[in-house]
Amino acid sequence: MKFQLLIPSYTDILQQQYSSTWEYEARRRLWSCPSLSLLTVAAMLPEDAELSYIDLNYPAMADFRTDWVFLSPSTAQANQAYTAADAYRAAGAQVCMGGPHATVLPNEALRHADTVFIGEAEETFPQFLEDLKNGRHRKIYESSKFPALSSSPAPAYELAKKYPYKSIPLQTSRGCPHQCSFCLSSTIYGAKLRRKTADQVENELAKIKQNFTKPYIFFTDDNLLISKSWNRELLSIMKNSRMNWYAFSDASIADDDRLLASLRDAGCTQLLIGFESLHPDNLESLNKSHWKMHRLHTYKETVNRIQSHGIGVVGSFVVGMDHDTPAVFDILYDFVMETSLYATNITILTPFPGTKTYEIFQRENRLLTRDWSKYNGFELTFQPKNMTISECNRGYARLNEQLNSPKRINNIAEYFKSVFKNTSEEHNAGTDLL
């Protein structure tokens, strides 16, 4: 039986406006990676299955000569996924669809698919394969629980090596305790952290090395460095791997001097920190714990402490939250300049279906569109509370221009020139950063 893994095209609104800018290029390098969910599903298929992997974001043509095609689109990819699915079905193939969007809107996905998966695949996909063996399949397969990741196979990375990806994804855990109201991962993966074993991680790293030359690892965990005991084990693994990597974390990482001193030697080059906002009322409304609000006063020191070790901080912020006014854009730019923040991931608040934010905006009749292609983090899809649509769009465009100005780029260059000079002197003096 022939199976195909298909990544639908993605309309990159930033590419149209900022394709030649430094910030866009830095982001593109980090996010240019294969679909980890589809490669994991591929690893569950029978050894004798005929497999193909097609990424329509690169020069590639859809190949309808398959029995089944699998898609795992994000919300922003949903429209393109549905168009592709309809074409495959018209050509006689059957369509399986899973992933975040299909999980929260399964009935919508079923209008374009023969089978839809709700939740994580480790439990449901083997059931589907068993049914297929017996000549049948269900319309919906739904996970009954959050699976233990010890059952998750090493992704079939070998399928993706034909594409010029800039980074290679690896996931060691699922779940995040912060449960922010706008975060779809919180809905899908839950609050409890579930982790792969050290052996699994080492095995996946070995597979990546076999298939890619000088791979740059992108850890897709929502919060990678949250456990001190696991951190020690993971950093030892990464140091031995001799690979550079990038990950998501939270501001608490700056509290651990020993960890910070170990990160760079373990290959960490950048950390994305989810600061979210500089307004305390925005942070208070994010979740019940108010964890990020209590950390707000440490944000500048957090950036300084991490970057002083030669690790670039990618500051992740969301604009358009209910307590944001048009002043939010200047406030953010001032923070970026004052801290010499290496890079940014500043997005417009997006009410993804399945999140509390979506429920609230729908109830308040504030949604502007349900064109899923606009739910990409860079286009306004709702009516802000304390600024007009025009003020938000103009302020966001101006901020992007400022972030790519010579003044900003020189600020980063001068800061890190000083940092690397200091860290080099420490090494030469025999300082043990481990």
N, C-alpha and C positions, 0 to 999 in steps of 0.2 A: 504494500500500500504506500502511496506517495503522500508525504506531508510537507507543507510549506509554512515557513515562519515569515510573516510579512509586516514590515514597519511602514506605516503610511507616511506620506509626506507631511511636513509641518510648515505652515506659513509663518515665517519668522519676521514679525513686524519690525523688530529692531534692526534686522539686516537691511531692510528697505531704507531706514533713516540714518543708521549709524555704522554701516558695514566697514568703514575705513577707520573707525576710532579705536583707540587703545583699549578702552573698557570693553567694547564689544568683542574685540579679538581675544582678550583675556577670558571672557565668559565663554566664547565659542570653543576655545581649546579645552576648557574644562567639561563642557556639556556635550562635546562630540564623542559619543560612546555608543556601543551596541545596546540592544534591549536585553537587560539582565533577566527579566521575567520570561521572555521567549526562549532564551538560551537555557534557562532552568527547566522549562517545559520540554525542550528538545532532549535534555538529558534523561527524561523519564520515558521517552519513546522506545519501542523495542529496538534491539541492535540491528535487526534486518530491515528496519524501516528506511525508505528512500527519503532523504531530507534535503531541503533547500532553504536558504536564508536570503531574503531580498529586502534591502533597505531602499525605499523609494526616495529618500533624501539625497541619494547619490545617483550618478548616472546608471540607472538600472531600469529594466522593463519588467512589468508584471508578467508572470508566466502562469497561464491558466491550466497548464497540463499537470494537474494535481488532484488528488482525491479530497484532501482536507487542507484548508488554510487556517492558520491561527493568527489572531490579532490581539494585541493588548494595549489599546490606545489610552493616552491621557485624555482629559476633557478637551484640551485644545486640538487634539488629533481626531476627535470623534467623527466630525463631519467627513474628513478624508477617509477614515476607516470605513464608514458606512458606504461611501461611494465605491471604494475598492471591494467591499464585501458583496455589494449588489452585483458588480461586474463578474466576480468569481462565481456567484450562484447562477447568474445567467449563462455562464459558460459550462455549468454542470458540476462545479465543485461544491463541497459543503463547507460551511464556515463555523469555526469556533471563536468565540470572543470572550475575553476576560480582562482583568486589569482594573484600575481604579474607577474609571467611568462606568464600565459595564457592571461593576459590583454595586454601585449606588443607583444606577438606572437600568436594571436588567430588562424590564419590559420594553424600554426604548431600544436597547441593543437587540432584542429578539426580533424586532421588525426587519433586521438585516442579517441575522445569524440563525443557524440551525441549532446551535447549542451555546448557552451562556454560562460562564462560571462566576459564581458569587464568592468572593473571599479569596483566600490563598489556595494554591493548587496542590500542595503536598498531600492533602487528604482526598481531594475530589478528582484529580486527574487520573490516578490509578483506577478509580471506579469507572471513569469514562472509558479507559482503555480496555477494561474487562468487559464492559458492555459492548464495545466495538467488536471484540473477539467473538461475541455471541450474536453479532449481526443486528445490534440495536443501539440506540443511544437516547438519552433523555434531553429534553429542551433546556432544563436548568439543573446544574449541579451546585449545591450550596454547602459551604464548609459549616460544620456543626461546632467547631471550636478553633482556637488559634493553635496551629500545629507546632509541635516541638521542632526546632530547626535541625536537630540531629538527623531528621529524616529527609532533609533537603539535599539533593544530589549536587555535585559540582557542575556548574553550567557548562554547556557544550561550546566553549570559547572557540574551538577550531572552526566553527561555522562562520564566525565573524571576521576572520583574519584577512579576508579578501578586500575589506573596506579600509580606507585610510583614517581610522578613528584616532583621535588625539589622546584619549584616555580610556582606560579599561575598568569597568565597574566591578566591585566586589562588595558583597554584603555580609557582615558578620552577625548582625542582630536585627530584630524588628521590634517596634514598640517604642514609645517615648512617654515618660512620666508627666511631661508638661501639659499635654492635651490642649493646645491652643485652639481657640474657637474657629479660626479660619483654615486650619490645617487638615487636609483630607487624609494624610497618613495616620493621624490620630484616630479617625473614624475606622479606617481599615485595619490597622495593626494593633490598636489598643494601647493601654498605659503600661502594661507589664512588659518588661524587657525579656525577650527570648533570644538566646544566643547559640551560634554554632560552636563546635568544639575547636580547640587549637589545631587538631589534626585535620579537620575539614578546611580551615583557613590555609594551612600549609599546603594541602593538596591543591586547592584552587590557585594559589600563587604559583605552584609548580606548573599547572596547566597553562596559566597565562604566560609564563616564561617560555614554555615550549612553542607557543603560537604567535608571540609578538616580540619584535625587536625593541629593546629598551622601553618596556611598557611603563606608563605613568598611571598609577593606581588611583581610582576614584572610589573611596568608600561611600556607599550609598546609605549607610545607617543614618537614621534621623539624629542620633546623638551618640557618636562612636566612643568617646572617652569619658564615660560616666561611672565606670567601676574601677577603683584603684587596683584591685587584684588582677582584673582582666587587662588593664592598661600595661602592667609590667610584662605580662605574658605576650601581649600583642606587639609591644615595642621590641621585645626580644626577637620575635618572629620577623618583624619588618627590618630590623637592623641586619639580621642574617640574610634576608632576601636581597639586600642591596638595591632596592627599588625605591624611587621617590613616590610620594603619595600626597593626597588631599582628602580632607574629611570635614564633616559637619560636627560641631560641638556647641556647648553653651558657655556662658561667661564664667562658670565655676572652675573651668580649667585653669584660669589664672591664679587660683588659690594654691595650686600645687607646684611649688618651686622645683621640686625634684623631677616632676613630670615635664615641665617646660624645658628644663635643662637636658632632658633625654630625647625630646621630640626630633630635633634637627638631626642628631646623629642616627636616629632611626629612619631617616628619609623623608620626614614630614616637611613640605615646603610651604603649604598654605592651609589655613583653617577657616572655614566659614562659621561665623558666630551669629546666631539668630538674635540680634538685639531687638529687632522688630520696630521699636519706636523710641523717641526721646521724650515723649509726653507721659507722665505718670498715670493719667486717667486712661489712656489707651492701654497701657500695660496692665492696669488693674482689671480691665474688662476682658483680658485675653483668656484667663482661666481662673478656677476657684482658688488655687494656691497663691496667686499673686506673686509667684516666684520671681518673674522677670521685673516686676515693679520694685521688689526689694533689692534687686541688683542694679537698678538704674544709676545710683550714685557711684558705682564702681566702673562704669562703662569705659571712661577715658583711661583709667589705670589698667583695665583689662587689656585694651589694645596695646598700651605701652609695654606691659610686662611680656606679652606674647611676642610682639615684634622685636623686642630687645634681644631675643634669641635668634633672630634672623629668619623668623617664620612670618610670612605675610598673612595678615588678617583680612579676610573678605567680609566686610560688614554687611549683614543682611537686614534690610529695613523695608517696612511696608508703609506706603503713603496712601492717604485717602480714608484713614480710619476716622471714627466718629468725632474725635476731639481734635483732628487736624484742621487747621485753617490755612489760607494761602501762605502763611509764614513758615510752614513746615519745610518747604524746599530750601529756604535760606538757612534755617536752623541746621538741617542735615549737612548742607555744604560746609558750614562753619565747623561742624564736628569732624567731618572728613579731613579738612585742612588742618585743624588743630591737632589731630591725632596722627597725621600723616598715614592714614589708613591706606593699606596697599591696594585694595580693590573693593568694589562694592557690588552688592546684589540688591539694588533698590527697585522694588516692584510696586505696582498699583494693587491695592487690596482687591482680591478676586474671590467672589462668593461661590466657590466650587460647590456643585450639587453634592449633597451628603454631609456638608458641614453645618455647624450651628449658625455661622454667618449667613449662609444661603437661606436657611429657615427664617431667620430674623428679617432679612431683606425682602423675602417673598411675602412674609406676613405684613410687612410695612409698605408693600407695593413700591419698592425702591429699585427693583431690577429694571434695567434699560433694555436688555436683550437676552435671548436664549440662543443666540448664534454661538455655538460652542467654540468656534475658531477664535473668537475674541476673548475667551477665558484663558489667556496665555500669560497673565501677570504683567502685561505691558499696555493693555487697553482698558479704559474705564467701562465697566459693565453695569454700574449702579449709580444712583443719585447720592452724592456725598451729602453729609449732614451740615457741614460748616464751611463749604465753599461751593461755588458753581461748577458745573461740568467744564466750562471754558477755563476757569481759574485753575482747576486741577490739571487739565491737559497742557496749558501754557506753562505752568510751574514745573511740571515733570519734564517737558521738553527743554526748558531753560536749565534745569538741574543737570540733565544729561550733557548739555553743551559745556557747562562749567566743569563737570567731572573729567572731560576730555580736553580741557584747556591746557596750553603750555605751562601755565602757572601751577596747575595741579600736578602734571606729570613731572615737572622739575622738583616739586615738593617731595614726591615719592623718591625720586632718584637721589636727591641729596640726603634724605633721611636714611635710606638703606645703605648708601655708600658709607655713612658714618657707622651704622650698625655692623656691617660686615668687616670694617676696619677694626672695630673693637673686639668682635668675636674672634677674628684672626689673631689678634695680639694675645687673647686669652689662651688660645690653643698653643701658640708658640711658647707661652710661658709655662706650658705643661698643665694647665687647668683641666681637670677631668670633668667634662660636662655631663657625664653619666652619674 
